[in-house]
Amino acid sequence: MGQAKRRGSRDQRVAERLGLIERSLDDIKKETGIPSEARFLGYGLHLEASDEFLALLEDLPDVLKKGWVKDPQNAKVFGSIREAFNATRLCERAYVVGQFDTAEQTWVAPVAGGAK
């Protein structure tokens, strides 16, 4: 078995370097009141001050494009926590949230702060 496998997945190693405490999805749901049947969609970015969610992020050589929406149903979904944390470097004051879906609505729960 290689060294990397013994240290955990890349996302686990990134979370450890960032000082994040691993919690199960069930724990997050219980702590935040999200219905137990809610399906985990992935990670997003949230601006608490304006209550907006990142919908568009394009880092091109000559321009940085960002678009924010009020509705988490239209937010960009990152497949890994690593991708979401990388995006916080381009989005001041944004923090990573987990996104959950029920038939009625999209729920969000804080995961951790981002780059300032």
Salt bridges, closest charged atoms under 4 A:
ASP11 OD1 - ARG82 NE 3.73
GLU31 OE1 - ARG23 NH1 2.40
ASP51 OD1 - HIS46 NE2 2.81
GLU92 OE1 - ARG93 NH1 3.15
ASP101 OD2 - ARG39 NH2 3.71
